Amino acid sequence: MRLDELELVNICQHESLRWEFDRGLIGIFGPNGSGKSNSMNVACYGGLTNDYSRHQNGKPGMIRQQAGPDEQSQIRLKFSHDEHDFEIVRGLAHPVKHLMKREGQKDLTKANEIAAELEDVLGIKRRLIDDYVFVGQWELFAFLSANPSDRAKSFAHLCNTTHAELCWDLLGKQIAIDLPMAEAVVDNRDDLRQQVGEYKGRLRANKASLVEARKNLLKKTMVTAHEKTVRDYAVLTALEEELPGLEESEAMKLEAAKQTRKRFKEVEESHAELESAMEGKPVRRDEIIAELADLESKAARTKQKREQKEILQGLREKLDALGDEPDEVDEDLTPMTDRIRKIAGEQAGYLKLLEVEKTNVCPTCGTSGADLVSKITDAKHYLPKLREELEELEEKCCNITNAAHARRSWLSKNESFDQQIVTVQKVIAGIKNTGKVTKTQVTELAAERHAIEVEKEVLFDSDTALNALSNDFTVAKTRHVAAKESHEAKKQQLAGLNVTEQQNNIAITELAAHRTANNAVAGAKSAIAELESFIERKKEEIERTARLIAKRGKLKAWCDDLQDVRDEVLHRDKLPQIVHGNYLLDMEEEINETLTMFDSPFSVGATENVGFTAHFQNGTVMPAPGLSGGQKVMLAMAYRLTINSLFASQVGMMVLDEPTDGLDADNRRLAAEVFQRLGEVARARGHQVIVITHDEALERVFDQKFVLQRPI
């Protein structure tokens, strides 16, 4: 598998990122926080596997924080495998989607379908991708520091020998089930045969009891006849007890019908008398209603005329209260108003002169106060006279105005009262004269009308009672007829029953004996069926025991064979150990070949617990964890290339995150030489190794470089 293109839109720190990858050794550079690891070991890994757990906040945390609420967040991968091109798109937001495109194949849109297709295409399990393709920070040397048990489990998964251990465990469980069954088989056939003999004897006794019980059974026709006799006698007894009551009930219902008829006749006669008494009274009632209406109309007109006369009297009193008409004012106010305006002008002039006396300068012409002394003296002399004349003129004008207003008001009110008097007089003239209406007339007519209404209600109640009695008589008559018919029917039924008490007693006795015999037959049949079933079961058990005894030896031999396979083949010290040993030899050989290509000063030897020992050319031997940082990088790269070659040869891709982190300058230089040789190996094999780093010493060794800047 080769990664050809990676495109990120609003993923982690990246608003928009698109890289196209070549073969060989590829470097991704950038300062801390620039999104190097997030681009490959989180986003690229998540796009391939749909697993976003490598981000500390999971899938939601991978969506770029600055992305708008409606902006998409998407990972797009293009890769090739076996000369076929593939494209995977993962939408994390707007919209959330999964898409895998393949040449000549239908697009896949479900996450589980894409995962299954990738596993089928690549031919490796997800665990290899997690541990040996996308290698996280600090995980490059993890195999060196792991404890022996974890290394053994990991190696077993690589070698696919975990299935042998699973089979070993399952066989142990099966043997634990089968072996006790083989050893638990007991030969108890003699006891079973004895039980069968005993139950056969009981079966014969029950069959004899069945024959005897059947002898006491009645024939079906006899049972039917006896049952009819018992039923008929029960009916006869019930009828004999019921008939006196029916006869008494019939007589009571007949008497009730007669009494109801008698009462109906009495009420009918009374009703006829009431109807006769009411003849002509409805007409008189209507006449009284008309007379009362006429009296009410007359009384209303009389009241209206009296009220209008009272209104007329009130208007005349108001008219008299106005008094005599005020004299007309014919004096002209124009000369007075002109004189008032003239006096006001002169007064204003004199007041200005008095102001000059205070300031000693004329505000208009600038003349000094000394030149105006004579004028100021005149002003002081004439000003009081002008004020007095002005007050007299204003008072006279006010009196004339008030007199004119009072005359206009009197004329308006006088005219209004005259019009209202004329209107009321017309209303009075339009009211017809009525005769005198007395209270006695109204009272007598109302009393007569009330008496007629009372008689009408009595007649109505009588009619209702008559209808009710008619219905009661019909019901009583119907009940009497029904009681009579029931009585006659019961008498006829009793006459048709010809059964005696003795016949009934005989039938009851013989039926009881028949039921006892029938119960005995049923019990015998049930016991016979149970005994026959038990005998059959015991015979089957005898046959099954015989078969088990025949198979016991075979089952024991089968369990022994399974135990041999479990101990000699599937045990972890047998076949799995052989497989592990072969793979260890191959792995040791290929690691050393790779170390030679790296110009390594040491070779390694593999131990049974998948550990490594370093052997230097000068004879020094040490465990691999004791190597320097640069030497560990050399061994780790050789180890991981070997793992890919032996167990995932079809996946020619590896992503390393900060492999030189924590190394000093000397070890970094050694690591740079290792990566330079690694690039040669990758190019020669057609592999793709992507290294995430901020180590500038490695820049010269890469075939392709991508540089990220810290986001603002």
C-alpha positions as CSV (number, residue, x, y, z in Angstrom):
1,M,0.0,0.0,0.0
2,R,1.3,3.5,-0.9
3,L,-0.2,6.8,0.3
4,D,-0.6,9.0,-2.8
5,E,-2.5,12.0,-1.5
6,L,-3.8,13.5,1.8
7,E,-6.2,16.4,2.0
8,L,-7.5,17.9,5.2
9,V,-10.3,20.5,5.4
10,N,-10.9,22.1,8.9
11,I,-9.1,19.2,10.7
12,C,-7.2,20.0,13.9
13,Q,-4.9,23.0,13.3
14,H,-5.4,22.8,9.5
15,E,-7.9,25.0,7.7
16,S,-6.8,23.5,4.3
17,L,-4.0,21.1,3.7
18,R,-3.2,19.0,0.6
19,W,0.0,16.8,0.1
20,E,0.9,14.5,-2.7
21,F,3.4,11.8,-1.7
22,D,6.2,10.0,-3.6
23,R,8.0,6.7,-2.8
24,G,11.1,6.5,-0.6
25,L,11.9,8.5,2.6
26,I,9.6,11.4,3.2
27,G,10.0,14.0,6.0
28,I,7.4,16.2,7.6
29,F,8.9,19.2,9.5
30,G,7.5,21.9,11.7
31,P,7.8,23.4,15.2
32,N,5.8,22.0,18.1
33,G,2.1,22.8,17.8
34,S,2.2,23.1,14.0
35,G,0.1,19.9,13.5
36,K,2.7,17.4,12.3
37,S,1.5,14.5,14.3
38,N,-2.1,15.4,14.0
39,S,-1.8,15.4,10.2
40,M,-0.5,11.8,9.9
41,N,-0.7,9.8,13.1
42,V,-4.2,11.2,14.0
43,A,-5.9,12.4,10.8
44,C,-4.4,10.1,8.2
45,Y,-4.7,7.1,10.6
46,G,-8.3,8.1,11.5
47,G,-9.2,8.5,7.8
48,L,-7.9,5.0,7.1
49,T,-9.4,3.2,10.1
50,N,-12.3,5.5,11.2
51,D,-10.7,5.4,14.7
52,Y,-10.2,8.9,16.1
53,S,-9.1,7.8,19.6
54,R,-5.5,9.0,19.0
55,H,-6.8,12.5,19.5
56,Q,-7.2,13.3,23.2
57,N,-10.7,14.6,22.7
58,G,-11.7,12.0,20.1
59,K,-13.6,12.8,16.9
60,P,-15.3,16.1,18.1
61,G,-11.9,17.4,19.1
62,M,-10.5,16.9,15.6
63,I,-12.9,19.5,14.1
64,R,-11.0,22.8,13.7
65,Q,-12.2,25.2,16.4
66,Q,-12.2,28.2,14.1
67,A,-14.5,26.5,11.6
68,G,-17.9,28.1,11.0
69,P,-21.0,26.2,12.2
70,D,-22.0,25.3,8.6
71,E,-18.4,24.6,7.2
72,Q,-17.5,21.1,6.4
73,S,-14.7,19.1,8.2
74,Q,-13.3,16.4,6.0
75,I,-10.4,13.9,5.6
76,R,-9.6,12.6,2.0
77,L,-7.0,9.9,1.3
78,K,-5.9,8.5,-2.0
79,F,-3.7,5.4,-2.0
80,S,-2.7,2.6,-4.3
81,H,-2.3,-1.1,-3.8
82,D,-1.5,-3.9,-6.3
83,E,-1.8,-1.4,-9.2
84,H,-5.4,-0.4,-8.1
85,D,-6.3,3.1,-7.0
86,F,-8.5,3.8,-4.0
87,E,-10.0,7.0,-2.4
88,I,-11.5,7.3,1.1
89,V,-13.4,10.3,2.3
90,R,-14.5,10.8,6.0
91,G,-16.8,13.7,6.7
92,L,-16.6,14.7,10.4
93,A,-19.2,17.5,10.1
94,H,-21.6,19.0,7.6
95,P,-22.2,16.3,6.6
96,V,-21.0,13.3,8.6
97,K,-20.3,10.7,5.9
98,H,-18.2,7.7,4.8
99,L,-17.2,7.1,1.2
100,M,-14.7,4.6,-0.5
101,K,-14.2,4.8,-4.3
102,R,-12.5,1.9,-6.2
103,E,-11.8,1.5,-9.9
104,G,-14.6,-0.5,-11.6
105,Q,-16.4,-1.1,-8.3
106,K,-19.5,0.2,-6.6
107,D,-18.9,3.1,-4.1
108,L,-19.1,2.1,-0.4
109,T,-20.9,4.4,2.0
110,K,-21.0,2.5,5.3
111,A,-18.1,2.5,7.8
112,N,-18.3,-1.3,8.5
113,E,-18.3,-2.1,4.7
114,I,-15.2,0.1,4.2
115,A,-13.4,-1.6,7.1
116,A,-14.1,-5.1,5.8
117,E,-13.0,-4.1,2.3
118,L,-9.7,-2.6,3.5
119,E,-8.9,-5.7,5.6
120,D,-9.7,-7.9,2.6
121,V,-7.7,-5.8,0.1
122,L,-4.6,-5.3,2.4
123,G,-4.7,-8.9,3.7
124,I,-3.6,-7.8,7.3
125,K,-5.3,-7.4,10.6
126,R,-6.0,-4.0,12.2
127,R,-3.5,-4.7,14.9
128,L,-0.6,-4.7,12.4
129,I,-1.7,-1.2,11.2
130,D,-1.8,0.1,14.7
131,D,1.5,-1.3,15.9
132,Y,3.8,-1.5,12.8
133,V,2.4,1.0,10.2
134,F,1.5,4.1,12.2
135,V,4.1,4.2,14.9
136,G,3.3,6.8,17.5
137,Q,5.8,9.0,19.5
138,W,7.8,7.0,22.1
139,E,6.7,3.7,20.5
140,L,9.7,3.2,18.2
141,F,11.6,1.3,21.0
142,A,8.5,-0.1,22.8
143,F,9.4,-3.7,21.9
144,L,12.7,-3.3,23.7
145,S,11.2,-2.2,27.0
146,A,8.2,-4.5,27.0
147,N,8.1,-7.3,29.5
148,P,8.7,-10.9,28.2
149,S,5.0,-11.9,28.6
150,D,3.7,-9.0,26.5
151,R,6.4,-9.6,23.9
152,A,5.4,-13.3,23.7
153,K,1.7,-12.4,23.2
154,S,2.5,-9.8,20.6
155,F,4.7,-12.3,18.7
156,A,2.0,-15.0,18.9
157,H,-0.4,-12.6,17.2
158,L,2.2,-11.9,14.5
159,C,2.7,-15.6,13.9
160,N,-1.0,-16.4,14.1
161,T,-0.3,-19.1,16.8
162,T,-3.0,-17.6,19.1
163,H,-5.4,-20.0,17.4
164,A,-3.4,-23.0,18.6
165,E,-3.7,-21.8,22.2
166,L,-7.4,-21.2,21.7
167,C,-7.8,-24.8,20.4
168,W,-5.7,-26.1,23.2
169,D,-8.1,-24.4,25.7
170,L,-11.3,-25.6,23.9
171,L,-10.0,-29.2,23.8
172,G,-9.3,-29.1,27.5
173,K,-12.9,-28.0,28.1
174,Q,-14.3,-30.7,25.8
175,I,-12.3,-33.4,27.5
176,A,-13.5,-32.2,30.9
177,I,-17.1,-32.8,29.7
178,D,-16.6,-36.1,27.8
179,L,-14.2,-38.0,30.2
180,P,-16.6,-37.8,33.2
181,M,-19.4,-39.1,30.9
182,A,-17.3,-42.1,29.8
183,E,-16.3,-42.9,33.4
184,A,-19.9,-42.4,34.7
185,V,-21.5,-45.2,32.6
186,V,-22.8,-47.9,35.0
187,D,-24.2,-51.4,33.9
188,N,-27.5,-51.6,35.8
189,R,-29.4,-53.7,33.2
190,D,-30.3,-56.5,35.6
191,D,-32.0,-54.0,38.0
192,L,-33.9,-52.5,35.0
193,R,-35.0,-56.0,33.9
194,Q,-36.3,-56.8,37.4
195,Q,-38.3,-53.5,37.4
196,V,-39.8,-54.4,34.1
197,G,-40.9,-57.8,35.4
198,E,-42.6,-56.3,38.5
199,Y,-44.4,-53.7,36.3
200,K,-45.6,-56.4,33.9
201,G,-47.2,-58.2,36.8
202,R,-49.0,-55.0,37.9
203,L,-50.1,-54.5,34.3
204,R,-51.7,-57.9,34.2
205,A,-53.6,-57.2,37.4
206,N,-54.9,-53.9,36.1
207,K,-56.1,-55.5,32.8
208,A,-58.1,-58.1,34.9
209,S,-59.6,-55.2,36.9
210,L,-60.5,-53.5,33.7
211,V,-62.4,-56.6,32.4
212,E,-64.4,-56.8,35.7
213,A,-65.2,-53.1,35.7
214,R,-66.6,-53.3,32.2
215,K,-69.0,-56.0,33.2
216,N,-70.8,-53.5,35.5
217,L,-71.3,-50.9,32.8
218,L,-74.8,-50.3,31.5
219,K,-75.6,-50.2,27.8
220,K,-75.8,-46.8,26.2
221,T,-79.6,-47.0,25.6
222,M,-80.2,-48.0,29.2
223,V,-78.1,-45.0,30.4
224,T,-80.0,-42.7,28.2
225,A,-83.4,-44.1,29.4
226,H,-82.4,-43.8,33.1
227,E,-81.1,-40.2,32.6
228,K,-84.4,-39.3,31.0
229,T,-86.4,-40.9,33.9
230,V,-84.3,-38.8,36.4
231,R,-84.8,-35.6,34.4
232,D,-88.6,-36.2,34.0
233,Y,-89.1,-36.9,37.7
234,A,-87.1,-33.8,38.6
235,V,-89.4,-31.7,36.3
236,L,-92.5,-33.4,37.7
237,T,-91.5,-32.6,41.3
238,A,-90.8,-29.0,40.4
239,L,-94.1,-28.6,38.5
240,E,-96.1,-30.1,41.5
241,E,-94.4,-27.5,43.7
242,E,-94.9,-24.6,41.2
243,L,-98.5,-25.1,40.1
244,P,-100.3,-23.9,43.4
245,G,-98.2,-20.7,43.2
246,L,-99.0,-20.2,39.5
247,E,-102.8,-20.6,40.2
248,E,-102.6,-18.1,43.0
249,S,-100.7,-15.7,40.9
250,E,-103.2,-16.0,38.1
251,A,-106.1,-15.2,40.5
252,M,-104.2,-12.2,41.9
253,K,-103.5,-10.7,38.5
254,L,-107.1,-11.2,37.4
255,E,-108.3,-9.3,40.5
256,A,-105.7,-6.5,39.9
257,A,-107.0,-6.2,36.3
258,K,-110.6,-5.9,37.6
259,Q,-109.7,-3.3,40.2
260,T,-107.9,-1.2,37.6
261,R,-110.9,-1.4,35.2
262,K,-113.2,-0.3,38.0
263,R,-111.0,2.7,38.8
264,F,-110.8,3.6,35.1
265,K,-114.6,3.7,34.9
266,E,-114.9,6.0,37.9
267,V,-112.3,8.5,36.6
268,E,-113.9,8.4,33.1
269,E,-117.3,9.5,34.6
270,S,-115.6,12.3,36.6
271,H,-113.7,13.4,33.5
272,A,-116.9,13.6,31.4
273,E,-118.5,15.8,34.1
274,L,-115.5,18.1,34.0
275,E,-115.6,18.4,30.2
276,S,-119.3,19.2,30.4
277,A,-118.6,22.0,33.0
278,M,-115.9,23.4,30.7
279,E,-118.1,23.9,27.7
280,G,-118.1,27.5,26.5
281,K,-115.5,28.6,29.1
282,P,-112.5,28.7,26.6
283,V,-114.4,31.3,24.5
284,R,-115.2,33.3,27.7
285,R,-111.5,33.1,28.6
286,D,-110.5,34.6,25.3
287,E,-113.2,37.4,25.7
288,I,-111.8,38.2,29.2
289,I,-108.2,38.4,27.8
290,A,-109.4,40.8,25.1
291,E,-111.3,43.0,27.7
292,L,-108.3,43.1,30.0
293,A,-106.0,44.1,27.1
294,D,-108.5,47.0,26.2
295,L,-108.6,48.1,29.8
296,E,-104.8,48.1,30.0
297,S,-104.6,50.2,26.8
298,K,-107.1,52.7,28.2
299,A,-105.2,53.0,31.4
300,A,-101.9,53.6,29.6
301,R,-103.4,56.4,27.5
302,T,-104.9,58.0,30.5
303,K,-101.5,57.9,32.3
304,Q,-99.7,59.3,29.2
305,K,-102.2,62.2,28.9
306,R,-101.8,63.0,32.6
307,E,-98.0,63.0,32.3
308,Q,-98.0,65.3,29.3
309,K,-100.3,67.8,31.1
310,E,-97.8,67.8,34.0
311,I,-95.0,68.5,31.5
312,L,-97.0,71.3,29.9
313,Q,-97.7,72.9,33.3
314,G,-94.0,72.8,34.1
315,L,-93.0,74.5,30.8
316,R,-95.5,77.3,31.4
317,E,-94.1,77.8,34.9
318,K,-90.6,78.1,33.5
319,L,-91.8,80.6,30.9
320,D,-93.5,82.7,33.6
321,A,-90.3,82.6,35.6
322,L,-88.3,84.3,32.7
323,G,-90.2,87.6,33.5
324,D,-90.6,90.5,31.1
325,E,-88.5,90.9,28.0
326,P,-85.3,93.1,28.7
327,D,-85.1,96.4,26.9
328,E,-83.2,96.4,23.6
329,V,-79.7,98.1,23.8
330,D,-79.3,100.5,20.9
331,E,-76.2,102.5,21.9
332,D,-73.3,102.1,19.5
333,L,-70.0,100.8,21.2
334,T,-67.8,101.9,18.3
335,P,-67.1,105.5,19.5
336,M,-66.3,104.2,23.0
337,T,-63.8,101.6,21.8
338,D,-62.1,104.2,19.5
339,R,-61.8,106.6,22.5
340,I,-60.4,103.7,24.7
341,R,-57.7,103.0,22.1
342,K,-56.8,106.7,21.9
343,I,-56.6,107.0,25.7
344,A,-54.4,103.9,25.8
345,G,-52.0,105.5,23.3
346,E,-51.8,108.8,25.2
347,Q,-51.2,106.9,28.4
348,A,-48.4,104.9,26.9
349,G,-46.7,108.2,25.7
350,Y,-46.9,109.7,29.2
351,L,-45.5,106.6,30.8
352,K,-42.4,106.8,28.5
353,L,-41.9,110.4,29.6
354,L,-41.9,109.3,33.2
355,E,-39.2,106.7,32.2
356,V,-37.1,109.6,30.8
357,E,-37.3,111.3,34.1
358,K,-35.6,108.3,35.7
359,T,-32.8,108.0,33.1
360,N,-32.6,111.7,32.2
361,V,-32.2,110.8,28.5
362,C,-34.9,110.2,25.8
363,P,-34.6,106.6,24.5
364,T,-35.9,107.7,21.1
365,C,-34.2,111.0,20.1
366,G,-31.6,111.3,22.9
367,T,-33.0,114.6,24.2
368,S,-31.9,115.3,27.8
369,G,-34.4,115.3,30.7
370,A,-34.0,119.1,31.3
371,D,-35.5,119.9,28.0
372,L,-38.5,117.7,28.7
373,V,-39.4,119.0,32.1
374,S,-42.6,120.8,30.9
375,K,-43.8,117.8,29.1
376,I,-43.1,115.5,32.0
377,T,-45.1,117.9,34.3
378,D,-48.0,117.8,31.9
379,A,-47.8,114.0,31.8
380,K,-48.0,113.8,35.6
381,H,-51.0,116.1,35.5
382,Y,-53.0,114.4,32.8
383,L,-52.2,110.7,33.5
384,P,-54.6,110.3,36.5
385,K,-57.4,111.9,34.5
386,L,-56.8,109.6,31.6
387,R,-56.8,106.6,33.8
388,E,-60.1,107.7,35.4
389,E,-61.8,108.3,32.0
390,L,-60.4,104.9,30.7
391,E,-61.9,103.0,33.7
392,E,-65.4,104.7,33.2
393,L,-65.4,103.9,29.5
394,E,-64.4,100.2,30.1
395,E,-67.1,99.8,32.8
396,K,-69.8,101.3,30.5
397,C,-68.7,99.0,27.6
398,C,-68.9,96.0,29.9
399,N,-72.4,96.9,31.1
400,I,-73.7,97.4,27.6
401,T,-72.2,94.0,26.5
402,N,-73.7,92.2,29.5
403,A,-77.2,93.7,28.8
404,A,-77.0,92.6,25.2
405,H,-76.0,89.1,26.2
406,A,-78.8,88.9,28.8
407,R,-81.5,89.9,26.1
408,R,-80.2,87.3,23.6
409,S,-80.3,84.6,26.3
410,W,-83.9,85.6,27.3
411,L,-85.1,85.5,23.7
412,S,-83.5,82.1,23.1
413,K,-85.1,80.5,26.2
414,N,-88.4,82.1,25.5
415,E,-88.5,80.7,22.0
416,S,-87.4,77.2,23.2
417,F,-90.2,77.1,25.9
418,D,-92.8,78.2,23.3
419,Q,-91.7,75.4,20.9
420,Q,-91.8,72.7,23.7
421,I,-95.3,73.9,24.8
422,V,-96.6,73.6,21.2
423,T,-95.1,70.1,20.9
424,V,-96.7,68.9,24.1
425,Q,-100.0,70.4,23.2
426,K,-100.0,68.4,19.9
427,V,-99.2,65.2,21.9
428,I,-102.1,65.8,24.3
429,A,-104.4,66.6,21.3
430,G,-103.4,63.3,19.7
431,I,-104.3,61.1,22.7
432,K,-107.9,59.8,22.4
433,N,-110.3,60.3,25.2
434,T,-111.0,57.2,27.2
435,G,-113.7,56.3,29.6
436,K,-113.0,55.8,33.3
437,V,-111.2,52.5,34.1
438,T,-111.8,51.2,37.7
439,K,-109.7,48.8,39.6
440,T,-112.8,46.7,40.5
441,Q,-113.4,46.0,36.8
442,V,-109.8,44.7,36.3
443,T,-109.9,42.6,39.5
444,E,-113.2,40.9,38.7
445,L,-112.1,40.0,35.1
446,A,-108.7,38.7,36.4
447,A,-110.5,36.5,39.1
448,E,-112.8,35.1,36.4
449,R,-109.9,34.3,34.1
450,H,-108.0,32.6,37.0
451,A,-111.0,30.4,37.8
452,I,-111.2,29.2,34.2
453,E,-107.5,28.4,34.2
454,V,-107.8,26.4,37.4
455,E,-110.7,24.3,35.9
456,K,-108.6,23.8,32.7
457,E,-105.7,22.4,34.8
458,V,-108.1,20.1,36.7
459,L,-109.4,18.8,33.4
460,F,-105.9,18.3,32.1
461,D,-104.9,16.3,35.3
462,S,-108.0,14.2,34.9
463,D,-107.2,13.4,31.3
464,T,-103.6,12.4,32.3
465,A,-104.9,10.2,35.1
466,L,-107.4,8.6,32.7
467,N,-104.6,7.8,30.2
468,A,-102.5,6.3,33.0
469,L,-105.3,4.1,34.2
470,S,-105.9,2.9,30.6
471,N,-102.3,1.9,30.3
472,D,-102.4,0.2,33.7
473,F,-105.4,-1.8,32.7
474,T,-103.8,-2.9,29.5
475,V,-100.6,-4.0,31.4
476,A,-102.7,-5.8,34.1
477,K,-104.8,-7.6,31.5
478,T,-101.6,-8.6,29.6
479,R,-100.1,-10.0,32.8
480,H,-103.2,-12.0,33.6
481,V,-103.3,-13.5,30.1
482,A,-99.6,-14.4,30.4
483,A,-100.1,-16.0,33.8
484,K,-103.1,-18.0,32.6
485,E,-101.3,-19.3,29.6
486,S,-98.2,-20.2,31.7
487,H,-100.5,-22.0,34.2
488,E,-102.3,-24.0,31.4
489,A,-98.9,-24.9,29.8
490,K,-97.5,-26.2,33.1
491,K,-100.7,-28.3,33.7
492,Q,-100.4,-29.8,30.2
493,Q,-96.7,-30.5,30.8
494,L,-97.4,-32.2,34.1
495,A,-100.1,-34.3,32.5
496,G,-97.6,-35.6,29.9
497,L,-95.1,-36.9,32.6
498,N,-95.7,-40.6,33.4
499,V,-93.0,-41.4,35.9
500,T,-93.2,-42.7,39.5
501,E,-90.9,-42.2,42.5
502,Q,-90.0,-45.9,42.5
503,Q,-88.8,-45.6,38.8
504,N,-86.8,-42.6,39.6
505,N,-85.1,-44.3,42.6
506,I,-84.2,-47.4,40.5
507,A,-82.7,-45.2,37.8
508,I,-80.6,-43.1,40.2
509,T,-79.2,-46.3,41.9
510,E,-78.3,-48.0,38.6
511,L,-76.7,-44.7,37.2
512,A,-74.6,-44.4,40.3
513,A,-73.4,-48.0,39.9
514,H,-72.7,-47.2,36.2
515,R,-70.6,-44.1,37.1
516,T,-68.6,-46.1,39.7
517,A,-67.8,-48.8,37.1
518,N,-67.0,-46.1,34.5
519,N,-64.5,-44.4,36.9
520,A,-63.0,-47.8,37.6
521,V,-62.5,-48.4,33.9
522,A,-60.9,-45.0,33.4
523,G,-58.6,-45.6,36.3
524,A,-57.6,-49.0,35.0
525,K,-56.9,-47.6,31.5
526,S,-54.8,-44.8,33.0
527,A,-52.8,-47.2,35.1
528,I,-52.3,-49.5,32.2
529,A,-51.1,-46.7,30.0
530,E,-48.7,-45.5,32.7
531,L,-47.4,-49.0,33.3
532,E,-46.9,-49.7,29.5
533,S,-45.1,-46.3,29.1
534,F,-42.9,-47.0,32.1
535,I,-42.0,-50.5,30.7
536,E,-41.1,-49.0,27.3
537,R,-38.9,-46.4,29.0
538,K,-37.1,-49.0,31.0
539,K,-36.6,-51.2,27.8
540,E,-35.2,-48.1,26.0
541,E,-32.9,-47.4,29.0
542,I,-31.7,-51.0,28.9
543,E,-30.9,-50.6,25.2
544,R,-29.2,-47.2,25.7
545,T,-27.1,-48.6,28.6
546,A,-26.0,-51.5,26.3
547,R,-25.0,-49.0,23.6
548,L,-23.2,-46.8,26.1
549,I,-21.3,-49.7,27.5
550,A,-20.3,-50.6,24.0
551,K,-19.2,-47.0,23.3
552,R,-17.5,-46.4,26.7
553,G,-14.3,-47.9,25.6
554,K,-14.4,-45.9,22.3
555,L,-15.2,-42.6,24.2
556,K,-12.3,-43.2,26.7
557,A,-10.0,-43.8,23.8
558,W,-11.3,-40.7,22.0
559,C,-10.6,-38.6,25.1
560,D,-7.1,-40.0,25.4
561,D,-6.4,-39.1,21.7
562,L,-7.7,-35.6,22.3
563,Q,-5.4,-35.2,25.3
564,D,-2.4,-36.5,23.3
565,V,-3.1,-33.9,20.6
566,R,-3.5,-31.2,23.2
567,D,-0.3,-32.1,25.0
568,E,1.9,-33.0,22.1
569,V,0.7,-30.6,19.3
570,L,-1.2,-27.6,20.6
571,H,0.7,-26.9,23.8
572,R,2.7,-23.7,23.7
573,D,5.9,-25.6,24.1
574,K,5.2,-27.8,21.1
575,L,3.9,-26.6,17.7
576,P,3.6,-22.9,18.6
577,Q,7.2,-23.0,19.9
578,I,8.3,-24.6,16.7
579,V,6.6,-21.9,14.6
580,H,8.0,-19.2,16.8
581,G,11.4,-20.6,16.6
582,N,11.3,-20.7,12.8
583,Y,10.1,-17.2,12.6
584,L,12.7,-16.1,15.2
585,L,15.5,-17.6,13.1
586,D,14.1,-15.8,10.0
587,M,13.7,-12.6,11.9
588,E,17.2,-12.7,13.4
589,E,18.7,-13.4,9.9
590,E,16.8,-10.5,8.2
591,I,17.4,-8.0,11.1
592,N,21.2,-8.7,10.8
593,E,21.1,-8.3,7.1
594,T,19.4,-5.0,7.5
595,L,21.9,-4.0,10.2
596,T,24.7,-4.8,7.8
597,M,23.1,-2.4,5.2
598,F,23.1,0.2,8.0
599,D,26.8,-0.4,8.6
600,S,26.0,-1.4,12.1
601,P,28.9,-2.2,14.5
602,F,26.9,-5.0,16.1
603,S,24.6,-7.9,15.2
604,V,21.8,-9.4,17.3
605,G,20.7,-12.7,18.5
606,A,17.1,-13.5,19.3
607,T,16.0,-15.2,22.5
608,E,13.1,-17.4,23.2
609,N,11.1,-14.6,24.9
610,V,11.5,-12.5,21.7
611,G,14.2,-10.4,23.3
612,F,17.5,-9.4,21.6
613,T,21.2,-9.5,22.6
614,A,23.7,-7.3,20.8
615,H,27.1,-8.8,19.8
616,F,29.7,-6.2,18.9
617,Q,32.7,-6.9,16.6
618,N,35.1,-6.4,19.5
619,G,33.5,-9.3,21.4
620,T,31.3,-7.2,23.7
621,V,27.8,-8.7,24.4
622,M,24.9,-6.8,26.0
623,P,21.1,-6.9,26.1
624,A,19.5,-4.7,23.4
625,P,18.0,-2.2,26.0
626,G,21.5,-1.3,27.0
627,L,22.4,0.1,23.5
628,S,22.8,3.9,23.0
629,G,20.0,6.0,21.6
630,G,21.3,6.0,18.0
631,Q,22.0,2.3,18.1
632,K,18.5,1.7,19.4
633,V,17.2,3.7,16.4
634,M,19.3,1.5,14.1
635,L,18.0,-1.8,15.7
636,A,14.4,-0.5,15.9
637,M,14.4,0.4,12.2
638,A,15.9,-3.0,11.2
639,Y,13.3,-4.7,13.5
640,R,10.3,-2.9,12.0
641,L,11.5,-3.4,8.4
642,T,11.8,-7.1,9.2
643,I,8.3,-7.3,10.7
644,N,6.9,-5.6,7.6
645,S,8.8,-7.9,5.4
646,L,7.8,-11.2,7.2
647,F,4.2,-10.4,8.3
648,A,3.0,-7.5,6.2
649,S,4.9,-7.6,3.0
650,Q,1.9,-6.3,1.1
651,V,1.9,-3.1,3.2
652,G,5.0,-1.2,2.1
653,M,4.4,1.8,4.2
654,M,5.5,3.1,7.7
655,V,4.8,6.3,9.6
656,L,7.3,7.2,12.4
657,D,6.5,10.0,14.8
658,E,9.6,11.9,16.3
659,P,11.9,8.8,16.2
660,T,14.9,10.9,17.3
661,D,13.2,12.7,20.2
662,G,15.3,12.5,23.4
663,L,18.6,11.7,21.6
664,D,21.7,13.8,22.1
665,A,23.7,15.3,19.3
666,D,26.0,12.3,18.7
667,N,23.1,9.9,18.6
668,R,21.2,12.2,16.3
669,R,24.1,12.1,13.9
670,L,24.1,8.3,14.0
671,A,20.3,8.3,13.6
672,A,20.7,10.5,10.5
673,E,23.1,8.0,9.0
674,V,20.6,5.2,9.8
675,F,17.8,7.1,8.1
676,Q,20.0,7.8,5.1
677,R,20.5,4.1,4.7
678,L,16.8,3.5,5.4
679,G,16.0,5.8,2.5
680,E,18.2,3.6,0.2
681,V,16.5,0.5,1.4
682,A,13.0,2.0,1.0
683,R,13.7,3.2,-2.6
684,A,15.3,-0.2,-3.5
685,R,12.2,-2.1,-2.2
686,G,9.6,0.4,-3.4
687,H,8.6,1.2,0.1
688,Q,7.3,4.5,1.6
689,V,8.6,5.7,5.0
690,I,7.1,8.9,6.4
691,V,9.0,10.5,9.3
692,I,7.5,13.3,11.4
693,T,10.3,15.3,13.0
694,H,11.6,18.8,13.9
695,D,15.2,17.5,13.9
696,E,17.0,19.7,11.3
697,A,19.9,17.2,11.2
698,L,17.6,14.9,9.2
699,E,16.7,17.4,6.4
700,R,19.4,16.2,4.1
701,V,18.4,12.5,4.1
702,F,14.8,12.8,2.8
703,D,13.7,12.3,-0.8
704,Q,10.6,14.6,-0.2
705,K,9.9,17.2,2.5
706,F,6.8,19.0,3.7
707,V,7.2,21.9,6.1
708,L,4.4,23.2,8.4
709,Q,4.3,26.6,10.2
710,R,2.8,27.2,13.6
711,P,-0.8,28.4,13.0
712,I,-1.4,32.1,14.0
